Amino acid sequence: MSEKVYMLNALWFKEDGGAERYAEYAQAAAPFVEELGARLVESYTPQAALIGEWNPDLFFMVEWPDWETFLKLPQNPGYQKIAHLRDEALRDSLLIRCRREEVGLPG
């Protein structure tokens, strides 16, 4: 069985309407993501970086069934038609592939 993949998305919106444009993209992309069996784990708006520099407007984690499934998203012709909305919304972004680890913290 393949290992689940977690994609950390950190987003910096363009000033004039970027957040609204990204919301449009997210709504349009959701059916393609759901069709592949992925799910939004959690999303956050950072308040303050206490150590180091971290100032995205929004970040979230998406769980994918496996790496091969994630790679199918950008190949989907329907997704390709709406992908420009993401580019139009963002001035910068990070997409980081992650593996879930237990760190021994309470909770």
Summary of the structure (lengths in Angstrom):
residues: 107
radius of gyration: 14.9
end to end distance: 27.7
largest distance: 44.5
contacts: 255
relative contact order: 0.33
helix: 36%
strand: 29%
